[in-house]
């Protein structure tokens, strides 16, 4: 049985994915702590502010990017939570226009800020 914190974190991840999938790029930065970082494979680390002012809307719109998270484990101490998950993504190939699916291992560190769970660190890498 999941505890309240685990349920809250799962809800945040679901809402984060929905914001990405529906191209609500003006909301994506709000899921991150003020000092939160996105550390994607193969590109530079992005701060919360960079997510706010990024050109991600163009990327998500053109690529028809979609993501779904499957939580494997949550460890929580009340202030921080560590989440290991896997993700399935789909995006349109620029040349062929065909949807390309990929999988990744995802690791989140959440921090409880003002009674809300926020992404403090998010790192992922693709799986083969």
Secondary structure, DSSP 8 states (H G I E B T S, - for coil): ---HHHHHHHHHHHHHHHHHHTT-HHHHGGGEEEEEEEE-TTS--EEHHHHHTSSHHHHHHHHT-EEEEEEEEEEE-SSEEEEEEEEEEEEE-TTT--EEEEEEEEEEEEEEETTEEEEEEEEEEE--
